[in-house]
Amino acid sequence: MHTMRAPLNAAFMATMLLGGAAYSLWDWTGTCAFGAISAALAFVAVALTMIAMR
């Protein structure tokens, strides 16, 4: 897990930056939409990873 710390931190910071950009452009509606899309993409990525591990 120690080797994954830097990429996970980079992904977190990029997501925070994009969430702030969504807020500045589209207020809370954009922020909520960005969060929902991010969660859906994460779900798909985990599902595809689980399928590939079979």
Order of alpha helices (4+ residues) and beta strands (2+ residues): alpha
